[in-house]
Amino acid sequence: MVTKMTVKNQITVPKKIIERMGLVDLKEEDRYFEIQIKDDCIVLKPVTLIVEERIPEEKWHKFETWATKIEKDDVVFGSSKKASQFLKKRIKKS
């Protein structure tokens, strides 16, 4: 099969190859590939990305303030470090 590279360096993978590799019904988040050169050939390998969501600075500050506040002589987390560790664990679980 022959395909053409556009002026923007984009290549369309022929439908027959997509079907043969079982890539027809990929979700948008699964349409990523690792690309390598191996023995003068271009190799595409499907990969799954784990996207880490960034928290805006103002929301992080609001969380930090909430997490370290004292309610009825009870410390919620005690420090921003403990609060951030809690948040990181919660993010990994979801």
N, C-alpha and C positions, 0 to 999 in steps of 0.2 A: 504494500500500500504506500501511496505517496501523499504527503501533506505539505502545505506551504507555510513558511514562517512569515508573519506580517512585518511591516516596518517597525512595529512596537515589540518585536521579538516574541510574539504570541504564536502558539502552535495549537491547532485543533486536533485532538486525538480522534481518529475515526470511530464511528459508532460501533462497528464490528469489534474493535479492540475493547471498547468500554463494556460492551455486553459480555465478551469472552472473559474479562477479568471480574465480572460481577459488580461493576461500579455504576450501574444504571440508576438505581434508586437511592443514591447517597444523599444524606441530609446535607444542608448547607454547611454545617459545622464539621462535616467529615470529608469535605472536598479539598484536602491538603495533601501534598505529596513531598517527600524528600527527593531531591534530585542529585544524582551523582554521575561522574564519568567513570566508566569501568571498561578497560580495554578498548578505548576509542569509541565507546557507545554511551549514549545518554540513558540512564536508568531512572525510572520514576517508581517510587515505592509509596503506597498509600500510608498515611500516618494520621493519628488522632492527636489533636492539640488539646492541651489543658490550659484554658484561658483563665488567667488570674485577674479578677476584677479589682480595679484600683478604687479606693475610697477617697472622695474629694477631701482636701485638708480641713475645710470647715465642718464637714460631717464627722471626721475623725476627732477633731477637737471637741465637738459636742458629745460624742461617745465617751471620750476620755474624761470629760467633766462629769458625765452621768456615772461612769464606772467607778470613779474615785470619791464620790460624795458620801457623806456620813448621814445615815438615817437612824435616829433614836439610838445613838451610841454604837451602831452597827456599821462596820466598814463593808461596803459592797465588795470591793476588790483590794483596797489598801494602797495600790500603786498603779500607775499607768502601765508598768511592765507586766504586772499580773493580769490587768485588763486586756492588754494586747495579746498575751499568750492565750487567754480564754477565747478571744475572738478568732485567732488563727486556728485553734482546735475546732471551733464551730464551723469555720469555713471549710476545713478539710473534710468534715463529716457530711456536709451537704453536697 
